[in-house]
Amino acid sequence: MNKLKLALPLCLIFIIVSIAFFPSLKNGFVNWDDDRYVTENAMIKNSSLSGIQNVFSSFHETNYHPLSLLSYMIEYSFFHYNPFVYHLNNLLLHLCNAALVFWIILLLTSNIPVSFLTAVIFGIHPVHVESVAWISERRDVLYTLFFLGSLVCYLYYKRGRGMKYYLLAVALFILSLLSKAMAVVLPLILLLLDYFLNGSFNKKELAKKIPFLAVSGIFLVIAYLARISAGDIQVQNITVFLLDGLYNTIFSIIFYATKIILPVKLSILYPEYETFNFLFLAAPFIMATLLVLIFLSAKYTKKIIFGSLFFLICLLPVLPLVPSRSSWGSNDRYVYVASIGLLYIVSEGFIWALRRTNTACVHNVRFLRSVIFGISIIVIGTLAVLTWDRCKVWKDSITLWNDVLNKYPGIATAHNSRGAEYLARKEYAKAYADFVTTLSIDQSYYEAYFNLGGLYAVKGNYNEAIKLINKTLQINPGYLKAYYLLSDIYGLTGHPLEVINICKKVIKIKNNDVQAYTGLCSAYGNLGNFQEAILYGEKAIAIDPKSALAHMNLSVSYFYDKKYDAAIKHCNKAIALGFEVSPEFLKELKSCRK
């Protein structure tokens, strides 16, 4: 195919998508996982070989996605916490994905208009803003890059380009899985590609999927172990599974399809069964009708079955077939790849309608073509404007949670998260109101008790703060942040024995917790037991050599134990790591050295 013919549509895709997502480049970090993945994630700060090994050998936030974390590590190493860089890289990955969508559809259909329309709608669809404008969702755009790249290589292999493309497809599949576990469905998509290209399967083709299935199986086990470690797998009886899991699955499919076709009231969070009045009740009937129509379409074309199955297969990992600890929920990011299937059907429909005008009356051809072409332009323009506006929602935490609460006022998480941001901004009255509202919606929301305790602690009401933090721990005994805050309060109020008790509880929950060992170092130092303080301080540094506070606490312990060389060494290390040492302590340290 002439490369010049491909250059124009690709350039148009890049320009249109870049314009639609331009506002995202002006956004900052938000308090919805960006702290856990970037701003407060110690893993990305250690770019040494041991740090990289830790990324590849650990679960993070109940998931295994080392390549995504590695991308943050690289960004942090060069740019630290410059949000523009993180947003720019997300957008660049999304642009590459839009180009790959164009490439795949072109390889499948040899139809430039259909490929262009599918890719450009994919690129500017507002339902994808969550995956692109949210820094923490890097794993979505990254896994998709390798996922689609693997499909491209497989299609080249199918065209007889040689075994190297098959091996490259396997390699890219592994990279995709290392970015996000949702890539496990790729072997099924490969079978779907075989069906679309050949219309049937054979044993030889099935045998070629064995390496992909083996890799997929390994990562399914890893994903299962990650969920087990977080206690997220919930075993229920078969009746609950059939009545709850199956019905919710049907509803989820219809819900996601609706958001793709009609992207209104998009939100980072949706209330459970928010469309209960109609869509939830009608979901089985809608699904049955669609299945009949898809089945009937097979007499005329494979395109509708292909697009529908692509959509369904890519959704499989997030459908509530298996009940988990959390209740049913939906997220826009889940349809990032799956949407390609439905958008392909829509694009084929537009181009088919455009070409059907050739059979219309001569006098009406030009008019009908103009109408169909005009509709497509309006659709693209409308989606681009919606995406532009939705990107602005991600400007900061307040705009993000205001957007959720303006659409769905009864979501406890949104009130609590907005309150946490108000607390960080020292807007205490607004924070208090949001935390109280959260608890009025859900009295078991332990994070709201914790945040309210933090608010009282900031205002100096330590007794009330301790009561609320203990309430947090009654509901969730494993919530480490509550122990940390409780330890800080007891440290500030001069209760080192309580600090020691709390830190040792933390170590029982998490043996290598640097913050607990650092707290023990400080507490034993306050008790005058400097040998114990030094012991725990050294353990803290062994866990995290870049902990400035651990080095400073250890320096103080060595100082009062009259080991001045060691005190100076760790003080200098703390300063190098950014710790602001008091001039009085530095003066004492220098005088003792003399």
MIPAMAR-256927 format. One record per residue (C-alpha): residue in one letter; x, y, z; residue number from 1. Coordinates in nm, 2 decimals. Example, Ala and Ser with C-alpha at 12.3 -4.5 7.8 and 13.67 -1.06 7.14 Angstrom:
% residues 2
   fifi       px       py       pz   kemar
      A     1.23    -0.45     0.78       1
      S     1.37    -0.11     0.71       2
***
This chain:
% residues 594
   fifi       px       py       pz   kemar
      M     0.00     0.00     0.00       1
      N     0.13     0.35    -0.08       2
      K     0.29     0.50     0.23       3
      L     0.18     0.85     0.13       4
      K    -0.18     0.74     0.14       5
      L    -0.13     0.63     0.50       6
      A     0.06     0.94     0.61       7
      L    -0.23     1.18     0.58       8
      P    -0.48     0.98     0.80       9
      L    -0.21     0.91     1.06      10
      C    -0.12     1.28     1.07      11
      L    -0.49     1.38     1.11      12
      I    -0.53     1.12     1.39      13
      F    -0.23     1.26     1.58      14
      I    -0.35     1.62     1.53      15
      I    -0.71     1.56     1.63      16
      V    -0.63     1.35     1.93      17
      S    -0.36     1.58     2.05      18
      I    -0.59     1.88     2.04      19
      A    -0.87     1.69     2.22      20
      F    -0.64     1.59     2.51      21
      F    -0.43     1.91     2.52      22
      P    -0.59     2.03     2.85      23
      S    -0.46     1.72     3.03      24
      L    -0.11     1.85     3.00      25
      K    -0.20     2.14     3.23      26
      N    -0.32     1.90     3.50      27
      G    -0.14     1.81     3.83      28
      F    -0.15     1.51     4.05      29
      V    -0.47     1.40     4.22      30
      N    -0.53     1.23     4.55      31
      W    -0.69     0.93     4.38      32
      D    -0.40     0.67     4.37      33
      D    -0.14     0.92     4.24      34
      D     0.00     0.93     4.59      35
      R     0.02     0.55     4.61      36
      Y     0.18     0.51     4.26      37
      V     0.39     0.83     4.24      38
      T     0.41     1.10     4.50      39
      E     0.43     0.87     4.81      40
      N     0.56     0.56     4.64      41
      A     0.90     0.48     4.78      42
      M     0.95     0.20     4.52      43
      I     1.00     0.45     4.23      44
      K     1.26     0.65     4.42      45
      N     1.51     0.37     4.44      46
      S     1.64     0.33     4.08      47
      S     1.93     0.11     4.18      48
      L     1.96    -0.25     4.07      49
      S     1.81    -0.37     4.40      50
      G     1.52    -0.12     4.36      51
      I     1.45    -0.25     4.01      52
      Q     1.46    -0.61     4.14      53
      N     1.21    -0.51     4.41      54
      V     0.97    -0.37     4.15      55
      F     0.98    -0.70     3.96      56
      S     0.95    -0.92     4.27      57
      S     0.67    -0.74     4.45      58
      F     0.30    -0.68     4.43      59
      H     0.19    -0.32     4.45      60
      E    -0.17    -0.22     4.54      61
      T    -0.29    -0.58     4.50      62
      N    -0.15    -0.59     4.15      63
      Y     0.16    -0.70     3.96      64
      H     0.26    -0.44     3.70      65
      P     0.63    -0.39     3.72      66
      L     0.68    -0.22     3.38      67
      S     0.43     0.05     3.48      68
      L     0.62     0.12     3.80      69
      L     0.94     0.11     3.61      70
      S     0.81     0.39     3.38      71
      Y     0.74     0.60     3.69      72
      M     1.08     0.53     3.83      73
      I     1.25     0.65     3.51      74
      E     1.04     0.97     3.51      75
      Y     1.11     1.03     3.88      76
      S     1.49     0.98     3.82      77
      F     1.50     1.26     3.57      78
      F     1.21     1.49     3.65      79
      H     1.10     1.41     4.01      80
      Y     0.74     1.53     4.06      81
      N     0.68     1.74     3.75      82
      P     0.33     1.64     3.66      83
      F     0.36     1.77     3.30      84
      V     0.61     1.49     3.21      85
      Y     0.39     1.22     3.35      86
      H     0.08     1.36     3.16      87
      L     0.28     1.41     2.84      88
      N     0.40     1.05     2.84      89
      N     0.05     0.92     2.90      90
      L    -0.07     1.12     2.60      91
      L     0.22     1.00     2.38      92
      L     0.14     0.64     2.46      93
      H    -0.23     0.71     2.38      94
      L    -0.13     0.86     2.04      95
      C     0.07     0.55     1.97      96
      N    -0.22     0.33     2.06      97
      A    -0.45     0.53     1.83      98
      A    -0.20     0.47     1.55      99
      L    -0.19     0.10     1.63     100
      V    -0.57     0.08     1.61     101
      F    -0.55     0.23     1.27     102
      W    -0.28    -0.02     1.17     103
      I    -0.47    -0.33     1.30     104
      I    -0.80    -0.24     1.13     105
      L    -0.61    -0.17     0.81     106
      L    -0.44    -0.51     0.82     107
      L    -0.77    -0.67     0.88     108
      T    -0.98    -0.49     0.62     109
      S    -0.74    -0.30     0.38     110
      N    -1.00    -0.02     0.42     111
      I    -0.84     0.32     0.50     112
      P    -1.17     0.51     0.57     113
      V    -1.28     0.25     0.82     114
      S    -0.94     0.23     0.98     115
      F    -0.92     0.60     1.01     116
      L    -1.26     0.65     1.16     117
      T    -1.21     0.37     1.41     118
      A    -0.88     0.51     1.52     119
      V    -0.98     0.87     1.54     120
      I    -1.30     0.79     1.75     121
      F    -1.09     0.56     1.97     122
      G    -0.84     0.85     2.01     123
      I    -1.09     1.12     2.11     124
      H    -1.36     0.92     2.29     125
      P    -1.43     1.08     2.63     126
      V    -1.46     0.74     2.80     127
      H    -1.08     0.71     2.75     128
      V    -1.00     1.03     2.94     129
      E    -0.97     0.83     3.26     130
      S    -0.70     0.61     3.11     131
      V    -0.50     0.90     2.96     132
      A    -0.55     1.20     3.20     133
      W    -0.50     1.00     3.51     134
      I    -0.13     0.96     3.59     135
      S    -0.19     0.64     3.80     136
      E    -0.36     0.47     3.50     137
      R    -0.03     0.46     3.31     138
      R    -0.07     0.08     3.32     139
      D    -0.37     0.11     3.09     140
      V    -0.21     0.30     2.80     141
      L     0.12     0.10     2.85     142
      Y    -0.03    -0.25     2.84     143
      T    -0.24    -0.15     2.54     144
      L     0.07    -0.04     2.35     145
      F     0.23    -0.39     2.38     146
      F    -0.11    -0.56     2.35     147
      L    -0.19    -0.40     2.01     148
      G     0.17    -0.43     1.91     149
      S     0.15    -0.80     1.96     150
      L    -0.17    -0.82     1.75     151
      V     0.01    -0.63     1.47     152
      C     0.30    -0.87     1.47     153
      Y     0.07    -1.17     1.48     154
      L    -0.11    -1.03     1.17     155
      Y     0.22    -0.99     0.99     156
      Y     0.30    -1.35     1.08     157
      K    -0.03    -1.46     0.94     158
      R     0.06    -1.28     0.62     159
      G     0.37    -1.50     0.59     160
      R     0.63    -1.25     0.71     161
      G     0.82    -1.52     0.90     162
      M     0.87    -1.67     1.24     163
      K     1.04    -1.36     1.38     164
      Y     0.70    -1.18     1.39     165
      Y     0.54    -1.47     1.58     166
      L     0.82    -1.46     1.84     167
      L     0.79    -1.08     1.86     168
      A     0.42    -1.12     1.92     169
      V     0.49    -1.35     2.22     170
      A     0.75    -1.11     2.35     171
      L     0.52    -0.81     2.33     172
      F     0.25    -1.01     2.50     173
      I     0.48    -1.07     2.80     174
      L     0.56    -0.70     2.81     175
      S     0.19    -0.62     2.80     176
      L     0.12    -0.86     3.10     177
      L     0.41    -0.70     3.29     178
      S     0.23    -0.37     3.25     179
      K    -0.12    -0.49     3.34     180
      A    -0.29    -0.82     3.39     181
      M    -0.59    -0.74     3.17     182
      A    -0.37    -0.85     2.88     183
      V    -0.44    -1.22     2.97     184
      V    -0.72    -1.23     2.71     185
      L    -0.49    -1.18     2.41     186
      P    -0.49    -1.56     2.32     187
      L    -0.87    -1.54     2.28     188
      I    -0.83    -1.23     2.06     189
      L    -0.58    -1.41     1.84     190
      L    -0.84    -1.69     1.79     191
      L    -1.09    -1.42     1.70     192
      L    -0.85    -1.28     1.44     193
      D    -0.82    -1.62     1.29     194
      Y    -1.20    -1.65     1.27     195
      F    -1.22    -1.30     1.11     196
      L    -0.95    -1.37     0.85     197
      N    -1.03    -1.74     0.78     198
      G    -1.38    -1.80     0.89     199
      S    -1.28    -2.12     1.08     200
      F    -1.02    -2.27     1.31     201
      N    -0.80    -2.58     1.26     202
      K    -0.57    -2.78     1.49     203
      K    -0.26    -2.62     1.34     204
      E    -0.38    -2.27     1.42     205
      L    -0.49    -2.37     1.77     206
      A    -0.15    -2.53     1.84     207
      K     0.02    -2.19     1.76     208
      K    -0.17    -2.04     2.06     209
      I    -0.02    -2.27     2.31     210
      P     0.28    -2.04     2.40     211
      F     0.04    -1.75     2.44     212
      L    -0.20    -1.96     2.66     213
      A     0.09    -2.08     2.87     214
      V     0.21    -1.73     2.94     215
      S    -0.14    -1.62     3.01     216
      G    -0.19    -1.90     3.26     217
      I     0.13    -1.80     3.45     218
      F     0.01    -1.44     3.48     219
      L    -0.34    -1.55     3.58     220
      V    -0.18    -1.74     3.87     221
      I     0.02    -1.43     3.96     222
      A    -0.29    -1.21     3.95     223
      Y    -0.48    -1.46     4.16     224
      L    -0.20    -1.46     4.42     225
      A    -0.19    -1.08     4.43     226
      R    -0.57    -1.08     4.51     227
      I    -0.53    -1.35     4.77     228
      S    -0.25    -1.15     4.94     229
      A    -0.50    -0.86     4.96     230
      G    -0.79    -1.07     5.08     231
      D    -0.99    -0.97     4.77     232
      I    -1.12    -1.31     4.67     233
      Q    -1.45    -1.39     4.83     234
      V    -1.59    -1.74     4.81     235
      Q    -1.97    -1.76     4.79     236
      N    -2.22    -2.04     4.73     237
      I    -2.33    -2.13     4.38     238
      T    -2.67    -1.97     4.43     239
      V    -2.52    -1.63     4.51     240
      F    -2.28    -1.67     4.22     241
      L    -2.55    -1.74     3.96     242
      L    -2.80    -1.48     4.08     243
      D    -2.56    -1.20     4.17     244
      G    -2.25    -1.26     3.96     245
      L    -2.42    -1.35     3.64     246
      Y    -2.69    -1.08     3.66     247
      N    -2.43    -0.81     3.74     248
      T    -2.21    -0.94     3.45     249
      I    -2.50    -0.89     3.21     250
      F    -2.57    -0.54     3.35     251
      S    -2.20    -0.45     3.33     252
      I    -2.18    -0.54     2.96     253
      I    -2.48    -0.33     2.88     254
      F    -2.36    -0.05     3.10     255
      Y    -2.02    -0.03     2.93     256
      A    -2.17    -0.05     2.58     257
      T    -2.41     0.23     2.67     258
      K    -2.12     0.46     2.79     259
      I    -1.94     0.40     2.46     260
      I    -2.24     0.47     2.25     261
      L    -2.37     0.75     2.46     262
      P    -2.08     0.90     2.68     263
      V    -2.28     1.12     2.92     264
      K    -2.25     1.15     3.30     265
      L    -1.91     1.00     3.29     266
      S    -1.75     0.97     3.63     267
      I    -1.44     0.82     3.80     268
      L    -1.69     0.65     4.03     269
      Y    -2.04     0.54     3.98     270
      P    -2.29     0.45     4.25     271
      E    -2.39     0.08     4.27     272
      Y    -2.66     0.02     4.01     273
      E    -2.69     0.39     3.94     274
      T    -2.92     0.32     3.64     275
      F    -3.13     0.08     3.85     276
      N    -3.46     0.25     3.74     277
      F    -3.44     0.12     3.39     278
      L    -3.11    -0.02     3.26     279
      F    -3.05    -0.26     3.55     280
      L    -3.40    -0.41     3.52     281
      A    -3.39    -0.42     3.14     282
      A    -3.03    -0.55     3.10     283
      P    -3.12    -0.92     3.05     284
      F    -3.39    -0.83     2.79     285
      I    -3.15    -0.59     2.61     286
      M    -2.88    -0.86     2.61     287
      A    -3.11    -1.12     2.47     288
      T    -3.22    -0.89     2.19     289
      L    -2.86    -0.80     2.10     290
      L    -2.76    -1.16     2.10     291
      V    -3.04    -1.25     1.85     292
      L    -2.94    -0.95     1.63     293
      I    -2.57    -1.04     1.63     294
      F    -2.66    -1.40     1.55     295
      L    -2.87    -1.30     1.26     296
      S    -2.60    -1.07     1.13     297
      A    -2.38    -1.37     1.07     298
      K    -2.57    -1.45     0.75     299
      Y    -2.45    -1.13     0.60     300
      T    -2.12    -1.04     0.76     301
      K    -1.86    -1.14     1.02     302
      K    -1.79    -0.78     1.11     303
      I    -2.06    -0.75     1.38     304
      I    -1.97    -1.08     1.55     305
      F    -1.60    -0.99     1.53     306
      G    -1.65    -0.64     1.69     307
      S    -1.89    -0.77     1.95     308
      L    -1.67    -1.06     2.06     309
      F    -1.37    -0.83     2.07     310
      F    -1.56    -0.60     2.31     311
      L    -1.68    -0.89     2.52     312
      I    -1.34    -1.08     2.54     313
      C    -1.15    -0.77     2.64     314
      L    -1.40    -0.70     2.92     315
      L    -1.38    -1.05     3.07     316
      P    -1.11    -0.98     3.33     317
      V    -1.32    -0.70     3.49     318
      L    -1.67    -0.85     3.47     319
      P    -1.81    -0.95     3.81     320
      L    -1.83    -1.32     3.73     321
      V    -1.63    -1.40     4.04     322
      P    -1.75    -1.21     4.35     323
      S    -1.47    -1.02     4.53     324
      R    -1.43    -0.83     4.85     325
      S    -1.56    -0.51     4.69     326
      S    -1.91    -0.47     4.57     327
      W    -2.01    -0.43     4.21     328
      G    -1.85    -0.13     4.05     329
      S    -1.77     0.01     3.70     330
      N    -1.48     0.22     3.57     331
      D    -1.44     0.40     3.24     332
      R    -1.09     0.27     3.21     333
      Y    -1.21    -0.09     3.18     334
      V    -1.33    -0.03     2.82     335
      Y    -1.00     0.13     2.69     336
      V    -0.92    -0.17     2.47     337
      A    -1.26    -0.33     2.46     338
      S    -1.42    -0.02     2.30     339
      I    -1.22    -0.09     1.98     340
      G    -1.46    -0.37     1.89     341
      L    -1.78    -0.15     1.91     342
      L    -1.61     0.15     1.75     343
      Y    -1.51    -0.07     1.46     344
      I    -1.87    -0.18     1.41     345
      V    -1.98     0.19     1.42     346
      S    -1.71     0.29     1.17     347
      E    -1.81     0.01     0.93     348
      G    -2.17     0.12     0.96     349
      F    -2.08     0.48     0.86     350
      I    -1.87     0.38     0.57     351
      W    -2.13     0.12     0.46     352
      A    -2.40     0.39     0.47     353
      L    -2.18     0.62     0.27     354
      R    -2.12     0.36     0.00     355
      R    -2.49     0.25    -0.01     356
      T    -2.58     0.60    -0.14     357
      N    -2.44     0.47    -0.48     358
      T    -2.76     0.27    -0.52     359
      A    -2.99     0.56    -0.43     360
      C    -3.16     0.78    -0.69     361
      V    -2.91     0.99    -0.88     362
      H    -3.06     1.32    -0.76     363
      N    -3.03     1.21    -0.40     364
      V    -2.67     1.07    -0.40     365
      R    -2.49     1.39    -0.33     366
      F    -2.74     1.50    -0.06     367
      L    -2.73     1.16     0.12     368
      R    -2.35     1.15     0.11     369
      S    -2.34     1.51     0.25     370
      V    -2.58     1.41     0.53     371
      I    -2.38     1.10     0.63     372
      F    -2.05     1.28     0.60     373
      G    -2.19     1.57     0.81     374
      I    -2.31     1.33     1.08     375
      S    -1.96     1.18     1.11     376
      I    -1.80     1.52     1.14     377
      I    -2.06     1.62     1.41     378
      V    -1.99     1.29     1.60     379
      I    -1.61     1.35     1.58     380
      G    -1.64     1.71     1.68     381
      T    -1.88     1.64     1.97     382
      L    -1.66     1.36     2.11     383
      A    -1.35     1.59     2.08     384
      V    -1.53     1.87     2.27     385
      L    -1.65     1.63     2.54     386
      T    -1.30     1.49     2.58     387
      W    -1.15     1.85     2.60     388
      D    -1.40     1.93     2.88     389
      R    -1.35     1.60     3.06     390
      C    -0.97     1.65     3.07     391
      K    -1.02     1.97     3.26     392
      V    -1.20     1.77     3.53     393
      W    -0.87     1.61     3.62     394
      K    -0.70     1.94     3.68     395
      D    -0.67     1.87     4.06     396
      S    -0.84     1.67     4.33     397
      I    -1.11     1.93     4.41     398
      T    -1.23     1.96     4.05     399
      L    -1.22     1.58     4.02     400
      W    -1.44     1.51     4.32     401
      N    -1.67     1.80     4.25     402
      D    -1.74     1.64     3.92     403
      V    -1.83     1.31     4.08     404
      L    -2.05     1.48     4.35     405
      N    -2.22     1.71     4.10     406
      K    -2.34     1.40     3.92     407
      Y    -2.37     1.15     4.20     408
      P    -2.40     1.32     4.54     409
      G    -2.43     1.01     4.75     410
      I    -2.09     0.85     4.69     411
      A    -1.91     0.83     5.03     412
      T    -1.56     0.79     4.87     413
      A    -1.60     1.11     4.68     414
      H    -1.69     1.31     4.99     415
      N    -1.40     1.15     5.19     416
      S    -1.15     1.21     4.92     417
      R    -1.25     1.57     4.87     418
      G    -1.23     1.62     5.24     419
      A    -0.88     1.48     5.25     420
      E    -0.78     1.73     4.99     421
      Y    -0.94     2.02     5.18     422
      L    -0.75     1.89     5.49     423
      A    -0.43     1.91     5.30     424
      R    -0.51     2.26     5.19     425
      K    -0.59     2.36     5.55     426
      E    -0.96     2.43     5.47     427
      Y    -1.07     2.26     5.79     428
      A    -1.44     2.36     5.79     429
      K    -1.49     2.21     5.44     430
      A    -1.29     1.90     5.53     431
      Y    -1.49     1.85     5.85     432
      A    -1.82     1.88     5.65     433
      D    -1.71     1.62     5.39     434
      F    -1.59     1.37     5.66     435
      V    -1.92     1.40     5.85     436
      T    -2.12     1.36     5.53     437
      T    -1.91     1.05     5.45     438
      L    -1.99     0.89     5.78     439
      S    -2.36     0.98     5.74     440
      I    -2.36     0.78     5.42     441
      D    -2.15     0.49     5.55     442
      Q    -2.09     0.46     5.92     443
      S    -1.83     0.18     5.86     444
      Y    -1.61     0.40     5.64     445
      Y    -1.29     0.37     5.84     446
      E    -1.08     0.61     5.63     447
      A    -1.33     0.89     5.72     448
      Y    -1.27     0.82     6.09     449
      F    -0.90     0.83     6.03     450
      N    -0.92     1.16     5.83     451
      L    -1.14     1.32     6.09     452
      G    -0.89     1.20     6.36     453
      G    -0.61     1.37     6.15     454
      L    -0.82     1.69     6.14     455
      Y    -0.85     1.69     6.52     456
      A    -0.48     1.62     6.56     457
      V    -0.39     1.91     6.34     458
      K    -0.61     2.14     6.55     459
      G    -0.44     2.01     6.87     460
      N    -0.74     1.81     7.00     461
      Y    -0.54     1.49     7.06     462
      N    -0.78     1.31     7.29     463
      E    -1.06     1.33     7.03     464
      A    -0.81     1.23     6.76     465
      I    -0.70     0.92     6.95     466
      K    -1.06     0.81     6.99     467
      L    -1.13     0.84     6.62     468
      I    -0.81     0.67     6.52     469
      N    -0.89     0.38     6.75     470
      K    -1.23     0.36     6.59     471
      T    -1.05     0.33     6.26     472
      L    -0.85     0.04     6.39     473
      Q    -1.16    -0.13     6.53     474
      I    -1.30    -0.14     6.18     475
      N    -0.97    -0.22     6.00     476
      P    -0.70    -0.35     6.24     477
      G    -0.45    -0.36     5.95     478
      Y    -0.47     0.00     5.85     479
      L    -0.11     0.11     5.88     480
      K    -0.17     0.48     5.83     481
      A    -0.38     0.48     6.15     482
      Y    -0.09     0.33     6.35     483
      Y     0.15     0.59     6.20     484
      L    -0.07     0.88     6.30     485
      L    -0.13     0.74     6.65     486
      S     0.24     0.69     6.69     487
      D     0.30     1.05     6.59     488
      I     0.04     1.18     6.84     489
      Y     0.19     0.98     7.13     490
      G     0.53     1.10     7.03     491
      L     0.42     1.46     7.03     492
      T     0.25     1.43     7.36     493
      G     0.55     1.26     7.53     494
      H     0.44     0.90     7.56     495
      P     0.73     0.69     7.42     496
      L     0.62     0.37     7.57     497
      E     0.29     0.39     7.37     498
      V     0.49     0.47     7.06     499
      I     0.70     0.15     7.11     500
      N     0.38    -0.05     7.16     501
      I     0.23     0.08     6.84     502
      C     0.54     0.04     6.63     503
      K     0.58    -0.32     6.74     504
      K     0.22    -0.39     6.64     505
      V     0.31    -0.24     6.29     506
      I     0.61    -0.47     6.26     507
      K     0.39    -0.77     6.33     508
      I     0.17    -0.67     6.04     509
      K     0.45    -0.56     5.81     510
      N     0.79    -0.69     5.92     511
      N     1.00    -0.46     5.70     512
      D     0.82    -0.13     5.78     513
      V     1.08     0.14     5.78     514
      Q     0.85     0.39     5.95     515
      A     0.80     0.16     6.24     516
      Y     1.17     0.10     6.30     517
      T     1.23     0.47     6.27     518
      G     0.97     0.53     6.53     519
      L     1.13     0.28     6.76     520
      C     1.46     0.45     6.72     521
      S     1.31     0.78     6.82     522
      A     1.11     0.64     7.11     523
      Y     1.39     0.44     7.27     524
      G     1.61     0.75     7.23     525
      N     1.36     0.95     7.42     526
      L     1.37     0.69     7.70     527
      G     1.75     0.72     7.71     528
      N     1.80     0.37     7.58     529
      F     2.04     0.46     7.31     530
      Q     2.17     0.11     7.23     531
      E     1.81    -0.01     7.15     532
      A     1.76     0.32     6.96     533
      I     2.07     0.25     6.75     534
      L     1.97    -0.11     6.69     535
      Y     1.63    -0.01     6.55     536
      G     1.77     0.29     6.36     537
      E     2.02     0.06     6.18     538
      K     1.74    -0.18     6.09     539
      A     1.54     0.11     5.94     540
      I     1.84     0.22     5.72     541
      A     1.90    -0.14     5.62     542
      I     1.54    -0.15     5.48     543
      D     1.56     0.20     5.32     544
      P     1.90     0.36     5.29     545
      K     1.74     0.67     5.15     546
      S     1.52     0.75     5.45     547
      A     1.64     1.09     5.57     548
      L     1.44     1.07     5.89     549
      A     1.59     0.73     5.98     550
      H     1.94     0.87     5.93     551
      M     1.86     1.18     6.14     552
      N     1.71     0.98     6.43     553
      L     2.01     0.75     6.42     554
      S     2.25     1.05     6.42     555
      V     2.08     1.18     6.73     556
      S     2.10     0.84     6.90     557
      Y     2.47     0.81     6.82     558
      F     2.53     1.16     6.94     559
      Y     2.38     1.10     7.29     560
      D     2.56     0.77     7.30     561
      K     2.88     0.98     7.25     562
      K     2.97     0.81     6.92     563
      Y     3.03     1.13     6.74     564
      D     3.18     1.01     6.42     565
      A     2.88     0.79     6.35     566
      A     2.65     1.08     6.45     567
      I     2.82     1.31     6.20     568
      K     2.81     1.05     5.92     569
      H     2.44     0.99     5.95     570
      C     2.37     1.36     6.00     571
      N     2.55     1.44     5.68     572
      K     2.36     1.16     5.50     573
      A     2.03     1.31     5.63     574
      I     2.12     1.65     5.50     575
      A     2.22     1.51     5.16     576
      L     1.88     1.34     5.14     577
      G     1.71     1.68     5.21     578
      F     1.65     1.67     5.58     579
      E     1.66     2.02     5.74     580
      V     1.88     1.98     6.05     581
      S     1.84     2.24     6.33     582
      P     2.14     2.48     6.35     583
      E     2.16     2.41     6.73     584
      F     2.21     2.04     6.68     585
      L     2.48     2.10     6.41     586
      K     2.66     2.34     6.64     587
      E     2.66     2.09     6.92     588
      L     2.78     1.82     6.68     589
      K     3.07     2.03     6.56     590
      S     3.17     2.12     6.91     591
      C     3.17     1.76     7.03     592
      R     3.38     1.66     6.73     593
      K     3.65     1.92     6.83     594
***
